[in-house]
Amino acid sequence: MRNLLIILFCLLTSSLLAQDSSRVVIEAVDTAATDAQKWKEIRNVCSELDIPANPEANLDLLLFTLDWRGTPYCYGGSTKKCTDCSGFTSNAYRKVYDKSIPRVSREIYGNSMPIDKRSLYEGDLVFFATGGGKRITHVGIYLWDGYFAHASSSKGVMVSNLRQGYYRKTFVSGGAWID
């Protein structure tokens, strides 16, 4: 009788383990398929934005940037009809990160923790003094590898690189928004 109970226990245990194992395998396959699809989407959006692909990219941020790309610049604007740099940035933060940030680049800068250019991470803010000096007059959102999304006064919403002469000269600091 005892041996029969042991055999029955082993059969039940192995059956449950097999079910759990197959569930894990199915979940792993589903996750891999989802990751492959996401990577394909990231590559496509990066190609459209003319930036190098990054498998760890925030797809929502990329899609938001692509959707707003080409939106004309207008001082004080914050819609897809026309926007300025802080309008674009505050909309992106609200939509992508569910965070409400001010509508003025200097106020955003004042409420951000400073980050060195070499330590920037995707989603960090980048600040510029486009009028010379240190007075913050422009803000964008860092992507990776020096690229950032912003609303340029001459070309509207676009992606630029911190290594470009103008942005290299006018860059003041990176920043992480402090809630």
Buried (B, 14 or more C-beta within 10 A) or exposed (E): EEEEEEEEEEEEEEEEEEEEEEEEEEEEEEEEEEEEEEBEBBBEBBEEBEBBBBEEBBEEBBBBBBEBBEBEBBEEBBEBEBBBBBBBBBBBBEBBBEEEBBBBBBBBBEBBEEBEBEEBEBBBBBBBBBEEEEEBBBBBBBBBEBBBBBBBBEEBBBBBEBEEEEBEEBBBBBBBBEE
